[in-house]
Amino acid sequence: MEILLLYFFIVNIIAFVLAGYDKYLAVKHKQRIPENTLFATAFFGGSVGLLLAMLSFRHKTSKSSFIIKFGIILLLQIVLIYLKLTRKI
């Protein structure tokens, strides 16, 4: 269990840093981190980190296509956690 918590902690830190760095690159008009990279970190457990970065840096919050895709990932994770906690999977 400790390894799983450490994994999620690290993935969320990576997601937070990536989103923050992408915001920095956007402000400097430099080449950006691909959205699929941000989605991948969220998909593999970094949703909380990415959400915190989006709110902290006001990054990608006005891009509806990003919000919808991120919302789908987050919703799927919530459903999976619920099913796991209720022992349905």
PyMOL Python script that loads the backbone (N, CA, C, O; Angstrom):
from pymol import cmd

cmd.read_pdbstr("""\
ATOM      1  N   MET A   1       0.811  -1.195   0.000  1.00  0.00           N
ATOM      2  CA  MET A   1       0.000   0.000   0.000  1.00  0.00           C
ATOM      3  C   MET A   1       0.860   1.267   0.000  1.00  0.00           C
ATOM      4  O   MET A   1       0.527   2.263  -0.642  1.00  0.00           O
ATOM      5  N   GLU A   2       1.979   1.204   0.738  1.00  0.00           N
ATOM      6  CA  GLU A   2       2.861   2.368   0.791  1.00  0.00           C
ATOM      7  C   GLU A   2       3.448   2.679  -0.574  1.00  0.00           C
ATOM      8  O   GLU A   2       3.626   3.845  -0.924  1.00  0.00           O
ATOM      9  N   ILE A   3       3.750   1.650  -1.344  1.00  0.00           N
ATOM     10  CA  ILE A   3       4.313   1.848  -2.679  1.00  0.00           C
ATOM     11  C   ILE A   3       3.286   2.519  -3.582  1.00  0.00           C
ATOM     12  O   ILE A   3       3.634   3.394  -4.374  1.00  0.00           O
ATOM     13  N   LEU A   4       2.028   2.117  -3.470  1.00  0.00           N
ATOM     14  CA  LEU A   4       0.964   2.713  -4.273  1.00  0.00           C
ATOM     15  C   LEU A   4       0.791   4.194  -3.927  1.00  0.00           C
ATOM     16  O   LEU A   4       0.625   5.025  -4.820  1.00  0.00           O
ATOM     17  N   LEU A   5       0.828   4.521  -2.643  1.00  0.00           N
ATOM     18  CA  LEU A   5       0.722   5.922  -2.231  1.00  0.00           C
ATOM     19  C   LEU A   5       1.906   6.741  -2.732  1.00  0.00           C
ATOM     20  O   LEU A   5       1.740   7.879  -3.173  1.00  0.00           O
ATOM     21  N   LEU A   6       3.090   6.163  -2.663  1.00  0.00           N
ATOM     22  CA  LEU A   6       4.282   6.846  -3.167  1.00  0.00           C
ATOM     23  C   LEU A   6       4.164   7.070  -4.675  1.00  0.00           C
ATOM     24  O   LEU A   6       4.521   8.135  -5.177  1.00  0.00           O
ATOM     25  N   TYR A   7       3.662   6.065  -5.393  1.00  0.00           N
ATOM     26  CA  TYR A   7       3.458   6.187  -6.835  1.00  0.00           C
ATOM     27  C   TYR A   7       2.531   7.363  -7.148  1.00  0.00           C
ATOM     28  O   TYR A   7       2.864   8.216  -7.971  1.00  0.00           O
ATOM     29  N   PHE A   8       1.366   7.408  -6.488  1.00  0.00           N
ATOM     30  CA  PHE A   8       0.414   8.483  -6.748  1.00  0.00           C
ATOM     31  C   PHE A   8       0.972   9.846  -6.360  1.00  0.00           C
ATOM     32  O   PHE A   8       0.708  10.839  -7.038  1.00  0.00           O
ATOM     33  N   PHE A   9       1.732   9.904  -5.290  1.00  0.00           N
ATOM     34  CA  PHE A   9       2.358  11.152  -4.871  1.00  0.00           C
ATOM     35  C   PHE A   9       3.317  11.655  -5.958  1.00  0.00           C
ATOM     36  O   PHE A   9       3.293  12.832  -6.319  1.00  0.00           O
ATOM     37  N   ILE A  10       4.154  10.757  -6.470  1.00  0.00           N
ATOM     38  CA  ILE A  10       5.134  11.139  -7.486  1.00  0.00           C
ATOM     39  C   ILE A  10       4.453  11.534  -8.793  1.00  0.00           C
ATOM     40  O   ILE A  10       4.822  12.536  -9.405  1.00  0.00           O
ATOM     41  N   VAL A  11       3.458  10.751  -9.226  1.00  0.00           N
ATOM     42  CA  VAL A  11       2.759  11.055 -10.480  1.00  0.00           C
ATOM     43  C   VAL A  11       2.041  12.403 -10.386  1.00  0.00           C
ATOM     44  O   VAL A  11       2.022  13.157 -11.359  1.00  0.00           O
ATOM     45  N   ASN A  12       1.461  12.708  -9.253  1.00  0.00           N
ATOM     46  CA  ASN A  12       0.771  13.985  -9.085  1.00  0.00           C
ATOM     47  C   ASN A  12       1.743  15.155  -9.060  1.00  0.00           C
ATOM     48  O   ASN A  12       1.435  16.233  -9.569  1.00  0.00           O
ATOM     49  N   ILE A  13       2.896  14.950  -8.480  1.00  0.00           N
ATOM     50  CA  ILE A  13       3.922  16.001  -8.508  1.00  0.00           C
ATOM     51  C   ILE A  13       4.375  16.235  -9.950  1.00  0.00           C
ATOM     52  O   ILE A  13       4.533  17.379 -10.377  1.00  0.00           O
ATOM     53  N   ILE A  14       4.581  15.154 -10.694  1.00  0.00           N
ATOM     54  CA  ILE A  14       4.996  15.277 -12.094  1.00  0.00           C
ATOM     55  C   ILE A  14       3.927  16.027 -12.897  1.00  0.00           C
ATOM     56  O   ILE A  14       4.251  16.915 -13.685  1.00  0.00           O
ATOM     57  N   ALA A  15       2.662  15.671 -12.696  1.00  0.00           N
ATOM     58  CA  ALA A  15       1.573  16.337 -13.424  1.00  0.00           C
ATOM     59  C   ALA A  15       1.528  17.824 -13.086  1.00  0.00           C
ATOM     60  O   ALA A  15       1.359  18.658 -13.975  1.00  0.00           O
ATOM     61  N   PHE A  16       1.679  18.156 -11.811  1.00  0.00           N
ATOM     62  CA  PHE A  16       1.661  19.545 -11.372  1.00  0.00           C
ATOM     63  C   PHE A  16       2.808  20.328 -12.007  1.00  0.00           C
ATOM     64  O   PHE A  16       2.604  21.426 -12.526  1.00  0.00           O
ATOM     65  N   VAL A  17       4.010  19.763 -11.966  1.00  0.00           N
ATOM     66  CA  VAL A  17       5.193  20.435 -12.511  1.00  0.00           C
ATOM     67  C   VAL A  17       5.073  20.582 -14.031  1.00  0.00           C
ATOM     68  O   VAL A  17       5.392  21.638 -14.577  1.00  0.00           O
ATOM     69  N   LEU A  18       4.617  19.530 -14.715  1.00  0.00           N
ATOM     70  CA  LEU A  18       4.458  19.604 -16.168  1.00  0.00           C
ATOM     71  C   LEU A  18       3.483  20.712 -16.570  1.00  0.00           C
ATOM     72  O   LEU A  18       3.761  21.484 -17.488  1.00  0.00           O
ATOM     73  N   ALA A  19       2.352  20.787 -15.886  1.00  0.00           N
ATOM     74  CA  ALA A  19       1.362  21.815 -16.209  1.00  0.00           C
ATOM     75  C   ALA A  19       1.913  23.210 -15.899  1.00  0.00           C
ATOM     76  O   ALA A  19       1.690  24.150 -16.662  1.00  0.00           O
ATOM     77  N   GLY A  20       2.620  23.339 -14.797  1.00  0.00           N
ATOM     78  CA  GLY A  20       3.236  24.626 -14.466  1.00  0.00           C
ATOM     79  C   GLY A  20       4.282  25.030 -15.482  1.00  0.00           C
ATOM     80  O   GLY A  20       4.358  26.195 -15.872  1.00  0.00           O
ATOM     81  N   TYR A  21       5.084  24.077 -15.909  1.00  0.00           N
ATOM     82  CA  TYR A  21       6.102  24.354 -16.911  1.00  0.00           C
ATOM     83  C   TYR A  21       5.462  24.684 -18.258  1.00  0.00           C
ATOM     84  O   TYR A  21       5.948  25.555 -18.979  1.00  0.00           O
ATOM     85  N   ASP A  22       4.373  23.991 -18.601  1.00  0.00           N
ATOM     86  CA  ASP A  22       3.668  24.290 -19.840  1.00  0.00           C
ATOM     87  C   ASP A  22       3.114  25.710 -19.815  1.00  0.00           C
ATOM     88  O   ASP A  22       3.145  26.406 -20.830  1.00  0.00           O
ATOM     89  N   LYS A  23       2.612  26.141 -18.672  1.00  0.00           N
ATOM     90  CA  LYS A  23       2.129  27.516 -18.539  1.00  0.00           C
ATOM     91  C   LYS A  23       3.278  28.505 -18.738  1.00  0.00           C
ATOM     92  O   LYS A  23       3.116  29.526 -19.406  1.00  0.00           O
ATOM     93  N   TYR A  24       4.425  28.200 -18.160  1.00  0.00           N
ATOM     94  CA  TYR A  24       5.611  29.046 -18.326  1.00  0.00           C
ATOM     95  C   TYR A  24       5.989  29.144 -19.806  1.00  0.00           C
ATOM     96  O   TYR A  24       6.277  30.228 -20.314  1.00  0.00           O
ATOM     97  N   LEU A  25       5.985  27.995 -20.488  1.00  0.00           N
ATOM     98  CA  LEU A  25       6.307  27.981 -21.914  1.00  0.00           C
ATOM     99  C   LEU A  25       5.292  28.783 -22.725  1.00  0.00           C
ATOM    100  O   LEU A  25       5.654  29.456 -23.690  1.00  0.00           O
ATOM    101  N   ALA A  26       4.023  28.708 -22.331  1.00  0.00           N
ATOM    102  CA  ALA A  26       2.975  29.454 -23.034  1.00  0.00           C
ATOM    103  C   ALA A  26       3.207  30.954 -22.901  1.00  0.00           C
ATOM    104  O   ALA A  26       3.078  31.697 -23.873  1.00  0.00           O
ATOM    105  N   VAL A  27       3.544  31.390 -21.711  1.00  0.00           N
ATOM    106  CA  VAL A  27       3.785  32.819 -21.474  1.00  0.00           C
ATOM    107  C   VAL A  27       4.994  33.306 -22.271  1.00  0.00           C
ATOM    108  O   VAL A  27       4.999  34.431 -22.772  1.00  0.00           O
ATOM    109  N   LYS A  28       6.015  32.463 -22.386  1.00  0.00           N
ATOM    110  CA  LYS A  28       7.238  32.824 -23.107  1.00  0.00           C
ATOM    111  C   LYS A  28       7.135  32.577 -24.610  1.00  0.00           C
ATOM    112  O   LYS A  28       8.095  32.812 -25.345  1.00  0.00           O
ATOM    113  N   HIS A  29       5.975  32.105 -25.072  1.00  0.00           N
ATOM    114  CA  HIS A  29       5.737  31.818 -26.495  1.00  0.00           C
ATOM    115  C   HIS A  29       6.757  30.822 -27.048  1.00  0.00           C
ATOM    116  O   HIS A  29       7.289  30.996 -28.144  1.00  0.00           O
ATOM    117  N   LYS A  30       7.012  29.787 -26.272  1.00  0.00           N
ATOM    118  CA  LYS A  30       7.941  28.735 -26.682  1.00  0.00           C
ATOM    119  C   LYS A  30       7.149  27.480 -27.029  1.00  0.00           C
ATOM    120  O   LYS A  30       5.932  27.428 -26.847  1.00  0.00           O
ATOM    121  N   GLN A  31       7.862  26.461 -27.534  1.00  0.00           N
ATOM    122  CA  GLN A  31       7.202  25.204 -27.870  1.00  0.00           C
ATOM    123  C   GLN A  31       6.647  24.558 -26.609  1.00  0.00           C
ATOM    124  O   GLN A  31       7.339  24.458 -25.596  1.00  0.00           O
ATOM    125  N   ARG A  32       5.377  24.114 -26.677  1.00  0.00           N
ATOM    126  CA  ARG A  32       4.638  23.655 -25.504  1.00  0.00           C
ATOM    127  C   ARG A  32       4.731  22.151 -25.305  1.00  0.00           C
ATOM    128  O   ARG A  32       5.138  21.408 -26.198  1.00  0.00           O
ATOM    129  N   ILE A  33       4.347  21.728 -24.124  1.00  0.00           N
ATOM    130  CA  ILE A  33       4.208  20.307 -23.820  1.00  0.00           C
ATOM    131  C   ILE A  33       2.912  19.832 -24.472  1.00  0.00           C
ATOM    132  O   ILE A  33       1.876  20.478 -24.312  1.00  0.00           O
ATOM    133  N   PRO A  34       2.947  18.721 -25.199  1.00  0.00           N
ATOM    134  CA  PRO A  34       1.722  18.242 -25.859  1.00  0.00           C
ATOM    135  C   PRO A  34       0.611  17.933 -24.845  1.00  0.00           C
ATOM    136  O   PRO A  34       0.870  17.422 -23.755  1.00  0.00           O
ATOM    137  N   GLU A  35      -0.627  18.256 -25.229  1.00  0.00           N
ATOM    138  CA  GLU A  35      -1.760  17.981 -24.348  1.00  0.00           C
ATOM    139  C   GLU A  35      -1.854  16.501 -24.018  1.00  0.00           C
ATOM    140  O   GLU A  35      -2.234  16.135 -22.906  1.00  0.00           O
ATOM    141  N   ASN A  36      -1.510  15.648 -24.976  1.00  0.00           N
ATOM    142  CA  ASN A  36      -1.573  14.207 -24.723  1.00  0.00           C
ATOM    143  C   ASN A  36      -0.640  13.786 -23.592  1.00  0.00           C
ATOM    144  O   ASN A  36      -0.925  12.817 -22.890  1.00  0.00           O
ATOM    145  N   THR A  37       0.464  14.493 -23.407  1.00  0.00           N
ATOM    146  CA  THR A  37       1.365  14.212 -22.288  1.00  0.00           C
ATOM    147  C   THR A  37       0.679  14.564 -20.973  1.00  0.00           C
ATOM    148  O   THR A  37       0.768  13.811 -20.003  1.00  0.00           O
ATOM    149  N   LEU A  38      -0.001  15.699 -20.941  1.00  0.00           N
ATOM    150  CA  LEU A  38      -0.735  16.088 -19.735  1.00  0.00           C
ATOM    151  C   LEU A  38      -1.866  15.109 -19.456  1.00  0.00           C
ATOM    152  O   LEU A  38      -2.096  14.733 -18.307  1.00  0.00           O
ATOM    153  N   PHE A  39      -2.578  14.694 -20.514  1.00  0.00           N
ATOM    154  CA  PHE A  39      -3.652  13.713 -20.339  1.00  0.00           C
ATOM    155  C   PHE A  39      -3.108  12.376 -19.849  1.00  0.00           C
ATOM    156  O   PHE A  39      -3.736  11.721 -19.018  1.00  0.00           O
ATOM    157  N   ALA A  40      -1.954  11.966 -20.353  1.00  0.00           N
ATOM    158  CA  ALA A  40      -1.366  10.690 -19.941  1.00  0.00           C
ATOM    159  C   ALA A  40      -1.003  10.700 -18.457  1.00  0.00           C
ATOM    160  O   ALA A  40      -1.235   9.722 -17.747  1.00  0.00           O
ATOM    161  N   THR A  41      -0.428  11.818 -17.994  1.00  0.00           N
ATOM    162  CA  THR A  41      -0.091  11.883 -16.563  1.00  0.00           C
ATOM    163  C   THR A  41      -1.353  11.862 -15.710  1.00  0.00           C
ATOM    164  O   THR A  41      -1.368  11.266 -14.633  1.00  0.00           O
ATOM    165  N   ALA A  42      -2.406  12.507 -16.186  1.00  0.00           N
ATOM    166  CA  ALA A  42      -3.680  12.475 -15.457  1.00  0.00           C
ATOM    167  C   ALA A  42      -4.255  11.066 -15.470  1.00  0.00           C
ATOM    168  O   ALA A  42      -4.715  10.573 -14.440  1.00  0.00           O
ATOM    169  N   PHE A  43      -4.231  10.422 -16.618  1.00  0.00           N
ATOM    170  CA  PHE A  43      -4.793   9.086 -16.764  1.00  0.00           C
ATOM    171  C   PHE A  43      -4.100   8.083 -15.847  1.00  0.00           C
ATOM    172  O   PHE A  43      -4.750   7.219 -15.259  1.00  0.00           O
ATOM    173  N   PHE A  44      -2.798   8.201 -15.729  1.00  0.00           N
ATOM    174  CA  PHE A  44      -2.043   7.257 -14.907  1.00  0.00           C
ATOM    175  C   PHE A  44      -1.941   7.673 -13.443  1.00  0.00           C
ATOM    176  O   PHE A  44      -1.040   7.229 -12.732  1.00  0.00           O
ATOM    177  N   GLY A  45      -2.854   8.517 -12.996  1.00  0.00           N
ATOM    178  CA  GLY A  45      -2.954   8.810 -11.574  1.00  0.00           C
ATOM    179  C   GLY A  45      -2.646  10.236 -11.168  1.00  0.00           C
ATOM    180  O   GLY A  45      -2.690  10.553  -9.980  1.00  0.00           O
ATOM    181  N   GLY A  46      -2.336  11.103 -12.114  1.00  0.00           N
ATOM    182  CA  GLY A  46      -1.965  12.471 -11.761  1.00  0.00           C
ATOM    183  C   GLY A  46      -3.082  13.483 -11.884  1.00  0.00           C
ATOM    184  O   GLY A  46      -2.822  14.677 -12.039  1.00  0.00           O
ATOM    185  N   SER A  47      -4.320  13.027 -11.817  1.00  0.00           N
ATOM    186  CA  SER A  47      -5.464  13.936 -11.987  1.00  0.00           C
ATOM    187  C   SER A  47      -5.500  15.042 -10.945  1.00  0.00           C
ATOM    188  O   SER A  47      -5.770  16.198 -11.270  1.00  0.00           O
ATOM    189  N   VAL A  48      -5.233  14.696  -9.716  1.00  0.00           N
ATOM    190  CA  VAL A  48      -5.286  15.696  -8.647  1.00  0.00           C
ATOM    191  C   VAL A  48      -4.197  16.744  -8.861  1.00  0.00           C
ATOM    192  O   VAL A  48      -4.446  17.941  -8.712  1.00  0.00           O
ATOM    193  N   GLY A  49      -3.002  16.299  -9.207  1.00  0.00           N
ATOM    194  CA  GLY A  49      -1.903  17.236  -9.463  1.00  0.00           C
ATOM    195  C   GLY A  49      -2.192  18.156 -10.631  1.00  0.00           C
ATOM    196  O   GLY A  49      -1.916  19.354 -10.575  1.00  0.00           O
ATOM    197  N   LEU A  50      -2.756  17.584 -11.702  1.00  0.00           N
ATOM    198  CA  LEU A  50      -3.087  18.404 -12.860  1.00  0.00           C
ATOM    199  C   LEU A  50      -4.202  19.385 -12.528  1.00  0.00           C
ATOM    200  O   LEU A  50      -4.148  20.543 -12.944  1.00  0.00           O
ATOM    201  N   LEU A  51      -5.206  18.944 -11.791  1.00  0.00           N
ATOM    202  CA  LEU A  51      -6.301  19.837 -11.400  1.00  0.00           C
ATOM    203  C   LEU A  51      -5.781  20.978 -10.526  1.00  0.00           C
ATOM    204  O   LEU A  51      -6.153  22.134 -10.729  1.00  0.00           O
ATOM    205  N   LEU A  52      -4.933  20.663  -9.568  1.00  0.00           N
ATOM    206  CA  LEU A  52      -4.365  21.713  -8.714  1.00  0.00           C
ATOM    207  C   LEU A  52      -3.528  22.698  -9.521  1.00  0.00           C
ATOM    208  O   LEU A  52      -3.557  23.901  -9.261  1.00  0.00           O
ATOM    209  N   ALA A  53      -2.787  22.192 -10.494  1.00  0.00           N
ATOM    210  CA  ALA A  53      -1.982  23.075 -11.345  1.00  0.00           C
ATOM    211  C   ALA A  53      -2.877  23.955 -12.205  1.00  0.00           C
ATOM    212  O   ALA A  53      -2.611  25.145 -12.374  1.00  0.00           O
ATOM    213  N   MET A  54      -3.941  23.364 -12.748  1.00  0.00           N
ATOM    214  CA  MET A  54      -4.858  24.151 -13.566  1.00  0.00           C
ATOM    215  C   MET A  54      -5.447  25.304 -12.757  1.00  0.00           C
ATOM    216  O   MET A  54      -5.566  26.424 -13.255  1.00  0.00           O
ATOM    217  N   LEU A  55      -5.810  25.026 -11.525  1.00  0.00           N
ATOM    218  CA  LEU A  55      -6.397  26.066 -10.671  1.00  0.00           C
ATOM    219  C   LEU A  55      -5.338  27.053 -10.177  1.00  0.00           C
ATOM    220  O   LEU A  55      -5.589  28.257 -10.124  1.00  0.00           O
ATOM    221  N   SER A  56      -4.169  26.551  -9.820  1.00  0.00           N
ATOM    222  CA  SER A  56      -3.105  27.416  -9.293  1.00  0.00           C
ATOM    223  C   SER A  56      -2.550  28.367 -10.342  1.00  0.00           C
ATOM    224  O   SER A  56      -2.342  29.550 -10.075  1.00  0.00           O
ATOM    225  N   PHE A  57      -2.311  27.834 -11.548  1.00  0.00           N
ATOM    226  CA  PHE A  57      -1.686  28.630 -12.602  1.00  0.00           C
ATOM    227  C   PHE A  57      -2.696  29.203 -13.589  1.00  0.00           C
ATOM    228  O   PHE A  57      -2.314  29.874 -14.548  1.00  0.00           O
ATOM    229  N   ARG A  58      -3.981  28.942 -13.361  1.00  0.00           N
ATOM    230  CA  ARG A  58      -5.044  29.318 -14.307  1.00  0.00           C
ATOM    231  C   ARG A  58      -4.650  28.897 -15.717  1.00  0.00           C
ATOM    232  O   ARG A  58      -4.652  29.689 -16.660  1.00  0.00           O
ATOM    233  N   HIS A  59      -4.314  27.629 -15.814  1.00  0.00           N
ATOM    234  CA  HIS A  59      -3.804  27.078 -17.064  1.00  0.00           C
ATOM    235  C   HIS A  59      -4.794  26.080 -17.648  1.00  0.00           C
ATOM    236  O   HIS A  59      -5.227  25.157 -16.958  1.00  0.00           O
ATOM    237  N   LYS A  60      -5.146  26.258 -18.892  1.00  0.00           N
ATOM    238  CA  LYS A  60      -6.063  25.389 -19.641  1.00  0.00           C
ATOM    239  C   LYS A  60      -7.491  25.464 -19.099  1.00  0.00           C
ATOM    240  O   LYS A  60      -8.315  24.612 -19.430  1.00  0.00           O
ATOM    241  N   THR A  61      -7.790  26.445 -18.293  1.00  0.00           N
ATOM    242  CA  THR A  61      -9.124  26.525 -17.696  1.00  0.00           C
ATOM    243  C   THR A  61     -10.156  27.116 -18.636  1.00  0.00           C
ATOM    244  O   THR A  61     -11.355  26.986 -18.386  1.00  0.00           O
ATOM    245  N   SER A  62      -9.731  27.755 -19.698  1.00  0.00           N
ATOM    246  CA  SER A  62     -10.697  28.332 -20.635  1.00  0.00           C
ATOM    247  C   SER A  62     -10.783  27.534 -21.936  1.00  0.00           C
ATOM    248  O   SER A  62     -11.545  27.889 -22.835  1.00  0.00           O
ATOM    249  N   LYS A  63     -10.015  26.472 -22.033  1.00  0.00           N
ATOM    250  CA  LYS A  63     -10.027  25.637 -23.235  1.00  0.00           C
ATOM    251  C   LYS A  63     -11.001  24.481 -23.010  1.00  0.00           C
ATOM    252  O   LYS A  63     -10.662  23.493 -22.358  1.00  0.00           O
ATOM    253  N   SER A  64     -12.227  24.612 -23.560  1.00  0.00           N
ATOM    254  CA  SER A  64     -13.282  23.645 -23.267  1.00  0.00           C
ATOM    255  C   SER A  64     -12.953  22.228 -23.712  1.00  0.00           C
ATOM    256  O   SER A  64     -13.340  21.277 -23.032  1.00  0.00           O
ATOM    257  N   SER A  65     -12.257  22.052 -24.822  1.00  0.00           N
ATOM    258  CA  SER A  65     -11.935  20.690 -25.265  1.00  0.00           C
ATOM    259  C   SER A  65     -11.016  20.000 -24.253  1.00  0.00           C
ATOM    260  O   SER A  65     -11.142  18.801 -24.007  1.00  0.00           O
ATOM    261  N   PHE A  66     -10.097  20.763 -23.674  1.00  0.00           N
ATOM    262  CA  PHE A  66      -9.210  20.200 -22.658  1.00  0.00           C
ATOM    263  C   PHE A  66      -9.998  19.857 -21.400  1.00  0.00           C
ATOM    264  O   PHE A  66      -9.818  18.786 -20.819  1.00  0.00           O
ATOM    265  N   ILE A  67     -10.864  20.762 -20.985  1.00  0.00           N
ATOM    266  CA  ILE A  67     -11.666  20.544 -19.776  1.00  0.00           C
ATOM    267  C   ILE A  67     -12.544  19.304 -19.931  1.00  0.00           C
ATOM    268  O   ILE A  67     -12.665  18.513 -18.996  1.00  0.00           O
ATOM    269  N   ILE A  68     -13.152  19.130 -21.090  1.00  0.00           N
ATOM    270  CA  ILE A  68     -14.029  17.977 -21.319  1.00  0.00           C
ATOM    271  C   ILE A  68     -13.230  16.675 -21.261  1.00  0.00           C
ATOM    272  O   ILE A  68     -13.642  15.725 -20.594  1.00  0.00           O
ATOM    273  N   LYS A  69     -12.101  16.623 -21.948  1.00  0.00           N
ATOM    274  CA  LYS A  69     -11.277  15.406 -21.946  1.00  0.00           C
ATOM    275  C   LYS A  69     -10.735  15.111 -20.552  1.00  0.00           C
ATOM    276  O   LYS A  69     -10.730  13.964 -20.106  1.00  0.00           O
ATOM    277  N   PHE A  70     -10.285  16.150 -19.878  1.00  0.00           N
ATOM    278  CA  PHE A  70      -9.792  15.953 -18.514  1.00  0.00           C
ATOM    279  C   PHE A  70     -10.926  15.500 -17.598  1.00  0.00           C
ATOM    280  O   PHE A  70     -10.733  14.632 -16.746  1.00  0.00           O
ATOM    281  N   GLY A  71     -12.102  16.087 -17.773  1.00  0.00           N
ATOM    282  CA  GLY A  71     -13.265  15.710 -16.963  1.00  0.00           C
ATOM    283  C   GLY A  71     -13.644  14.250 -17.155  1.00  0.00           C
ATOM    284  O   GLY A  71     -14.031  13.578 -16.200  1.00  0.00           O
ATOM    285  N   ILE A  72     -13.536  13.756 -18.380  1.00  0.00           N
ATOM    286  CA  ILE A  72     -13.834  12.344 -18.647  1.00  0.00           C
ATOM    287  C   ILE A  72     -12.845  11.439 -17.920  1.00  0.00           C
ATOM    288  O   ILE A  72     -13.235  10.436 -17.323  1.00  0.00           O
ATOM    289  N   ILE A  73     -11.568  11.797 -17.974  1.00  0.00           N
ATOM    290  CA  ILE A  73     -10.550  11.013 -17.258  1.00  0.00           C
ATOM    291  C   ILE A  73     -10.839  11.021 -15.764  1.00  0.00           C
ATOM    292  O   ILE A  73     -10.805   9.975 -15.115  1.00  0.00           O
ATOM    293  N   LEU A  74     -11.122  12.196 -15.220  1.00  0.00           N
ATOM    294  CA  LEU A  74     -11.396  12.323 -13.793  1.00  0.00           C
ATOM    295  C   LEU A  74     -12.641  11.537 -13.397  1.00  0.00           C
ATOM    296  O   LEU A  74     -12.643  10.859 -12.370  1.00  0.00           O
ATOM    297  N   LEU A  75     -13.691  11.621 -14.197  1.00  0.00           N
ATOM    298  CA  LEU A  75     -14.925  10.891 -13.914  1.00  0.00           C
ATOM    299  C   LEU A  75     -14.690   9.384 -13.931  1.00  0.00           C
ATOM    300  O   LEU A  75     -15.179   8.672 -13.054  1.00  0.00           O
ATOM    301  N   LEU A  76     -13.950   8.899 -14.912  1.00  0.00           N
ATOM    302  CA  LEU A  76     -13.637   7.463 -14.965  1.00  0.00           C
ATOM    303  C   LEU A  76     -12.864   7.016 -13.723  1.00  0.00           C
ATOM    304  O   LEU A  76     -13.117   5.939 -13.182  1.00  0.00           O
ATOM    305  N   GLN A  77     -11.940   7.831 -13.286  1.00  0.00           N
ATOM    306  CA  GLN A  77     -11.171   7.481 -12.092  1.00  0.00           C
ATOM    307  C   GLN A  77     -12.048   7.469 -10.849  1.00  0.00           C
ATOM    308  O   GLN A  77     -11.892   6.602  -9.989  1.00  0.00           O
ATOM    309  N   ILE A  78     -12.959   8.414 -10.747  1.00  0.00           N
ATOM    310  CA  ILE A  78     -13.871   8.450  -9.598  1.00  0.00           C
ATOM    311  C   ILE A  78     -14.760   7.216  -9.596  1.00  0.00           C
ATOM    312  O   ILE A  78     -14.978   6.609  -8.547  1.00  0.00           O
ATOM    313  N   VAL A  79     -15.276   6.838 -10.765  1.00  0.00           N
ATOM    314  CA  VAL A  79     -16.124   5.646 -10.869  1.00  0.00           C
ATOM    315  C   VAL A  79     -15.326   4.395 -10.482  1.00  0.00           C
ATOM    316  O   VAL A  79     -15.820   3.544  -9.742  1.00  0.00           O
ATOM    317  N   LEU A  80     -14.097   4.288 -10.982  1.00  0.00           N
ATOM    318  CA  LEU A  80     -13.269   3.124 -10.642  1.00  0.00           C
ATOM    319  C   LEU A  80     -12.967   3.059  -9.147  1.00  0.00           C
ATOM    320  O   LEU A  80     -12.991   1.980  -8.555  1.00  0.00           O
ATOM    321  N   ILE A  81     -12.689   4.186  -8.546  1.00  0.00           N
ATOM    322  CA  ILE A  81     -12.437   4.210  -7.095  1.00  0.00           C
ATOM    323  C   ILE A  81     -13.694   3.808  -6.343  1.00  0.00           C
ATOM    324  O   ILE A  81     -13.626   3.027  -5.394  1.00  0.00           O
ATOM    325  N   TYR A  82     -14.833   4.330  -6.755  1.00  0.00           N
ATOM    326  CA  TYR A  82     -16.100   3.973  -6.104  1.00  0.00           C
ATOM    327  C   TYR A  82     -16.362   2.467  -6.218  1.00  0.00           C
ATOM    328  O   TYR A  82     -16.704   1.812  -5.234  1.00  0.00           O
ATOM    329  N   LEU A  83     -16.198   1.933  -7.420  1.00  0.00           N
ATOM    330  CA  LEU A  83     -16.437   0.499  -7.616  1.00  0.00           C
ATOM    331  C   LEU A  83     -15.464  -0.345  -6.808  1.00  0.00           C
ATOM    332  O   LEU A  83     -15.834  -1.391  -6.273  1.00  0.00           O
ATOM    333  N   LYS A  84     -14.236   0.105  -6.722  1.00  0.00           N
ATOM    334  CA  LYS A  84     -13.238  -0.620  -5.932  1.00  0.00           C
ATOM    335  C   LYS A  84     -13.580  -0.578  -4.450  1.00  0.00           C
ATOM    336  O   LYS A  84     -13.459  -1.586  -3.754  1.00  0.00           O
ATOM    337  N   LEU A  85     -14.007   0.585  -3.962  1.00  0.00           N
ATOM    338  CA  LEU A  85     -14.342   0.722  -2.542  1.00  0.00           C
ATOM    339  C   LEU A  85     -15.591  -0.061  -2.173  1.00  0.00           C
ATOM    340  O   LEU A  85     -15.713  -0.542  -1.047  1.00  0.00           O
ATOM    341  N   THR A  86     -16.512  -0.190  -3.105  1.00  0.00           N
ATOM    342  CA  THR A  86     -17.729  -0.965  -2.833  1.00  0.00           C
ATOM    343  C   THR A  86     -17.559  -2.425  -3.242  1.00  0.00           C
ATOM    344  O   THR A  86     -18.511  -3.205  -3.209  1.00  0.00           O
ATOM    345  N   ARG A  87     -16.343  -2.781  -3.624  1.00  0.00           N
ATOM    346  CA  ARG A  87     -15.976  -4.162  -3.974  1.00  0.00           C
ATOM    347  C   ARG A  87     -16.755  -4.722  -5.159  1.00  0.00           C
ATOM    348  O   ARG A  87     -17.029  -5.921  -5.208  1.00  0.00           O
ATOM    349  N   LYS A  88     -17.115  -3.861  -6.116  1.00  0.00           N
ATOM    350  CA  LYS A  88     -17.829  -4.336  -7.284  1.00  0.00           C
ATOM    351  C   LYS A  88     -16.881  -4.696  -8.412  1.00  0.00           C
ATOM    352  O   LYS A  88     -17.302  -5.236  -9.435  1.00  0.00           O
ATOM    353  N   ILE A  89     -15.589  -4.397  -8.228  1.00  0.00           N
ATOM    354  CA  ILE A  89     -14.586  -4.862  -9.196  1.00  0.00           C
ATOM    355  C   ILE A  89     -13.419  -5.450  -8.455  1.00  0.00           C
ATOM    356  O   ILE A  89     -12.457  -5.903  -9.076  1.00  0.00           O
TER     357      ILE A  89
END
""", "prot")
cmd.dss("prot")
cmd.show_as("cartoon", "prot")
cmd.util.cbc("prot")
cmd.orient("prot")
